[in-house]
Amino acid sequence: MSESKAHRNAKWRSAGRGGSVEVQLASGRRLDALSWDGTWATEVETSGDLECLILAAERLEESSAPQKVLKVPFRHMRLAAVALRRAAVSAWVRNMHGSKEFFVKVG
C-alpha cells in the first residue's frame, strides 16, 4: 500500500534540509526520517493501531539518535504515549503538524 500524502509530507518535513528519509537500520527495517546531523530520529504513524505504534516505537529505539519523535494525528497522541511506554522507549510525541507535543519518559 502506498503512503498517504500526509505521511510523506510529515516525513520530509521531519527530515529537514539535508536530512534523510527511509534510513536503513541494522535489522533491515527502515526509519522514516533522520536529521542531517543524526540527532533527531522520526517515525510517522497515521493508522492509530496500537500494534503499529509499538512497532514504530521499536524502530525508534533501534535508531542511534539521541532524540526520538513519534508523529501521529492529534486524536492518537494518547495512544502513542501508551505504545511508547509498552515498548519502553523515551521519546517525543507530536501531532502531524508539530503544533502539539509532549515527552514520554520511561524508566
DRENPA-3360 file (N, C-alpha, C; in nm, 2 decimals, always signed):
BEGIN
1 = MSESKAHR = +0.08/-0.12/+0.00/+0.00/+0.00/+0.00/+0.09/+0.12/+0.00 ~ +0.06/+0.22/-0.09/+0.14/+0.34/-0.09/+0.11/+0.43/+0.02 ~ +0.21/+0.51/+0.06/+0.19/+0.60/+0.17/+0.11/+0.72/+0.13 ~ +0.04/+0.77/+0.23/-0.05/+0.89/+0.21/+0.03/+1.01/+0.19 ~ -0.04/+1.12/+0.14/+0.03/+1.25/+0.13/+0.07/+1.30/+0.26 ~ -0.02/+1.29/+0.36/+0.01/+1.34/+0.50/+0.14/+1.27/+0.55 ~ +0.15/+1.14/+0.53/+0.26/+1.07/+0.58/+0.39/+1.11/+0.51 ~ +0.38/+1.12/+0.38/+0.50/+1.17/+0.30/+0.54/+1.31/+0.34;
9 = NAKWRSAG = +0.45/+1.40/+0.35/+0.48/+1.54/+0.39/+0.54/+1.55/+0.53 ~ +0.48/+1.47/+0.62/+0.54/+1.48/+0.76/+0.68/+1.42/+0.77 ~ +0.70/+1.32/+0.69/+0.83/+1.25/+0.68/+0.94/+1.35/+0.63 ~ +0.91/+1.41/+0.52/+1.00/+1.51/+0.46/+1.02/+1.63/+0.54 ~ +0.92/+1.68/+0.61/+0.93/+1.79/+0.70/+1.01/+1.76/+0.82 ~ +1.00/+1.64/+0.87/+1.08/+1.60/+0.98/+1.23/+1.58/+0.95 ~ +1.26/+1.53/+0.83/+1.40/+1.52/+0.79/+1.47/+1.65/+0.78 ~ +1.40/+1.75/+0.74/+1.45/+1.88/+0.72/+1.55/+1.89/+0.61;
17 = RGGSVEVQ = +1.61/+2.01/+0.60/+1.70/+2.04/+0.49/+1.83/+1.96/+0.51 ~ +1.87/+1.87/+0.42/+1.99/+1.80/+0.43/+1.97/+1.66/+0.51 ~ +1.85/+1.64/+0.56/+1.82/+1.51/+0.63/+1.79/+1.40/+0.53 ~ +1.77/+1.28/+0.59/+1.74/+1.16/+0.51/+1.61/+1.10/+0.55 ~ +1.54/+1.05/+0.45/+1.42/+0.97/+0.47/+1.44/+0.83/+0.43 ~ +1.36/+0.74/+0.49/+1.37/+0.59/+0.47/+1.52/+0.55/+0.49 ~ +1.57/+0.57/+0.62/+1.70/+0.53/+0.65/+1.71/+0.39/+0.69 ~ +1.80/+0.31/+0.64/+1.81/+0.17/+0.67/+1.87/+0.15/+0.81;
25 = LASGRRLD = +1.80/+0.06/+0.89/+1.85/+0.03/+1.02/+1.93/-0.10/+1.01 ~ +2.00/-0.13/+1.12/+2.08/-0.25/+1.12/+2.00/-0.38/+1.10 ~ +1.88/-0.38/+1.15/+1.79/-0.50/+1.13/+1.73/-0.52/+0.99 ~ +1.75/-0.42/+0.91/+1.69/-0.42/+0.78/+1.57/-0.34/+0.77 ~ +1.51/-0.30/+0.88/+1.39/-0.21/+0.88/+1.43/-0.07/+0.84 ~ +1.33/+0.01/+0.81/+1.36/+0.15/+0.77/+1.30/+0.25/+0.87 ~ +1.38/+0.35/+0.90/+1.34/+0.46/+0.98/+1.28/+0.57/+0.89 ~ +1.17/+0.63/+0.93/+1.11/+0.73/+0.84/+1.20/+0.85/+0.81;
33 = ALSWDGTW = +1.25/+0.91/+0.91/+1.34/+1.03/+0.89/+1.45/+1.04/+0.99 ~ +1.56/+1.10/+0.94/+1.67/+1.13/+1.03/+1.73/+1.26/+0.99 ~ +1.75/+1.35/+1.09/+1.80/+1.48/+1.06/+1.94/+1.48/+1.01 ~ +1.99/+1.59/+0.95/+2.12/+1.59/+0.88/+2.23/+1.55/+0.97 ~ +2.22/+1.59/+1.10/+2.33/+1.56/+1.19/+2.31/+1.43/+1.27 ~ +2.20/+1.36/+1.25/+2.17/+1.23/+1.32/+2.12/+1.25/+1.46 ~ +2.08/+1.37/+1.50/+2.03/+1.40/+1.63/+1.89/+1.36/+1.65 ~ +1.80/+1.38/+1.55/+1.66/+1.36/+1.56/+1.62/+1.24/+1.47;
41 = ATEVETSG = +1.56/+1.14/+1.53/+1.50/+1.03/+1.45/+1.35/+1.04/+1.46 ~ +1.28/+1.03/+1.35/+1.13/+1.05/+1.35/+1.07/+0.93/+1.28 ~ +0.96/+0.88/+1.34/+0.87/+0.78/+1.29/+0.73/+0.85/+1.27 ~ +0.67/+0.83/+1.16/+0.53/+0.88/+1.14/+0.44/+0.76/+1.13 ~ +0.33/+0.76/+1.21/+0.24/+0.65/+1.21/+0.10/+0.71/+1.21 ~ +0.02/+0.69/+1.11/-0.11/+0.76/+1.09/-0.23/+0.66/+1.12 ~ -0.20/+0.53/+1.14/-0.31/+0.43/+1.15/-0.38/+0.44/+1.28 ~ -0.32/+0.46/+1.39/-0.39/+0.46/+1.52/-0.40/+0.32/+1.58;
49 = DLECLILA = -0.34/+0.23/+1.52/-0.34/+0.09/+1.56/-0.23/+0.07/+1.67 ~ -0.26/+0.02/+1.78/-0.16/+0.01/+1.89/-0.04/-0.08/+1.85 ~ -0.07/-0.19/+1.78/+0.05/-0.27/+1.74/+0.14/-0.20/+1.64 ~ +0.08/-0.12/+1.55/+0.17/-0.05/+1.46/+0.24/+0.06/+1.53 ~ +0.18/+0.12/+1.63/+0.25/+0.22/+1.71/+0.37/+0.16/+1.79 ~ +0.35/+0.04/+1.84/+0.45/-0.02/+1.92/+0.57/-0.06/+1.82 ~ +0.54/-0.11/+1.70/+0.64/-0.13/+1.60/+0.72/-0.01/+1.57 ~ +0.65/+0.10/+1.55/+0.72/+0.23/+1.52/+0.81/+0.27/+1.64;
57 = AERLEESS = +0.76/+0.25/+1.76/+0.85/+0.28/+1.88/+0.97/+0.19/+1.88 ~ +0.96/+0.07/+1.84/+1.07/-0.02/+1.84/+1.17/+0.02/+1.73 ~ +1.12/+0.07/+1.62/+1.22/+0.13/+1.52/+1.29/+0.25/+1.57 ~ +1.22/+0.33/+1.64/+1.28/+0.45/+1.70/+1.39/+0.41/+1.80 ~ +1.36/+0.31/+1.88/+1.46/+0.26/+1.98/+1.59/+0.20/+1.91 ~ +1.57/+0.14/+1.80/+1.68/+0.08/+1.72/+1.77/+0.19/+1.66 ~ +1.71/+0.30/+1.63/+1.80/+0.41/+1.58/+1.89/+0.46/+1.69 ~ +2.01/+0.51/+1.64/+2.11/+0.55/+1.74/+2.09/+0.70/+1.77;
65 = APQKVLKV = +1.99/+0.77/+1.73/+1.97/+0.91/+1.75/+1.94/+0.93/+1.90 ~ +1.99/+1.04/+1.96/+1.96/+1.07/+2.10/+1.82/+1.13/+2.12 ~ +1.77/+1.19/+2.02/+1.63/+1.25/+2.03/+1.54/+1.17/+1.94 ~ +1.43/+1.12/+1.99/+1.34/+1.04/+1.91/+1.20/+1.11/+1.91 ~ +1.13/+1.10/+1.80/+1.00/+1.16/+1.78/+0.90/+1.06/+1.71 ~ +0.79/+1.05/+1.77/+0.68/+0.97/+1.71/+0.57/+1.07/+1.67 ~ +0.55/+1.08/+1.54/+0.45/+1.17/+1.49/+0.32/+1.10/+1.46 ~ +0.21/+1.14/+1.52/+0.08/+1.08/+1.50/-0.03/+1.19/+1.48;
73 = PFRHMRLA = -0.14/+1.16/+1.43/-0.25/+1.25/+1.43/-0.29/+1.29/+1.57 ~ -0.34/+1.41/+1.59/-0.38/+1.46/+1.72/-0.46/+1.36/+1.80 ~ -0.56/+1.30/+1.73/-0.65/+1.21/+1.80/-0.59/+1.08/+1.86 ~ -0.46/+1.05/+1.81/-0.39/+0.93/+1.85/-0.28/+0.96/+1.95 ~ -0.26/+1.08/+1.99/-0.14/+1.11/+2.07/-0.14/+1.04/+2.21 ~ -0.25/+1.02/+2.27/-0.25/+0.95/+2.40/-0.22/+0.80/+2.38 ~ -0.27/+0.74/+2.27/-0.24/+0.60/+2.23/-0.09/+0.59/+2.20 ~ -0.03/+0.69/+2.14/+0.11/+0.68/+2.11/+0.19/+0.68/+2.24;
81 = AVALRRAA = +0.15/+0.75/+2.34/+0.22/+0.75/+2.47/+0.21/+0.61/+2.53 ~ +0.09/+0.55/+2.52/+0.08/+0.41/+2.57/+0.17/+0.32/+2.50 ~ +0.18/+0.33/+2.37/+0.27/+0.24/+2.29/+0.41/+0.26/+2.33 ~ +0.46/+0.39/+2.35/+0.60/+0.41/+2.39/+0.63/+0.35/+2.52 ~ +0.53/+0.36/+2.62/+0.55/+0.31/+2.75/+0.56/+0.15/+2.74 ~ +0.48/+0.09/+2.66/+0.48/-0.05/+2.65/+0.61/-0.10/+2.58 ~ +0.66/-0.02/+2.49/+0.79/-0.06/+2.42/+0.91/-0.01/+2.50 ~ +0.89/+0.06/+2.61/+0.99/+0.11/+2.70/+1.09/+0.20/+2.62;
89 = VSAWVRNM = +1.03/+0.30/+2.55/+1.11/+0.39/+2.47/+1.07/+0.53/+2.52 ~ +1.17/+0.61/+2.55/+1.15/+0.75/+2.59/+1.16/+0.83/+2.46 ~ +1.06/+0.91/+2.43/+1.05/+0.99/+2.30/+0.95/+1.10/+2.31 ~ +0.96/+1.19/+2.22/+0.86/+1.30/+2.20/+0.74/+1.24/+2.12 ~ +0.62/+1.28/+2.16/+0.50/+1.25/+2.08/+0.46/+1.39/+2.02 ~ +0.44/+1.40/+1.89/+0.40/+1.52/+1.83/+0.28/+1.49/+1.73 ~ +0.20/+1.59/+1.71/+0.09/+1.58/+1.62/+0.15/+1.60/+1.48 ~ +0.08/+1.57/+1.37/+0.13/+1.57/+1.24/+0.18/+1.71/+1.20;
97 = HGSKEFFV = +0.12/+1.81/+1.25/+0.16/+1.95/+1.21/+0.28/+2.00/+1.29 ~ +0.29/+1.94/+1.41/+0.40/+1.98/+1.50/+0.36/+2.09/+1.60 ~ +0.23/+2.12/+1.61/+0.19/+2.23/+1.70/+0.17/+2.18/+1.84 ~ +0.15/+2.05/+1.86/+0.13/+2.00/+2.00/+0.24/+1.89/+2.02 ~ +0.29/+1.89/+2.14/+0.39/+1.78/+2.17/+0.40/+1.76/+2.32 ~ +0.45/+1.64/+2.36/+0.48/+1.62/+2.49/+0.59/+1.50/+2.50 ~ +0.66/+1.49/+2.61/+0.76/+1.39/+2.62/+0.72/+1.28/+2.70 ~ +0.75/+1.16/+2.66/+0.72/+1.04/+2.74/+0.85/+0.98/+2.79;
105 = KVG = +0.87/+0.98/+2.92/+0.99/+0.93/+2.98/+0.97/+0.80/+3.04 ~ +1.05/+0.70/+3.01/+1.03/+0.57/+3.06/+1.16/+0.54/+3.14 ~ +1.13/+0.48/+3.26/+1.24/+0.44/+3.35/+1.30/+0.54/+3.42;
% end
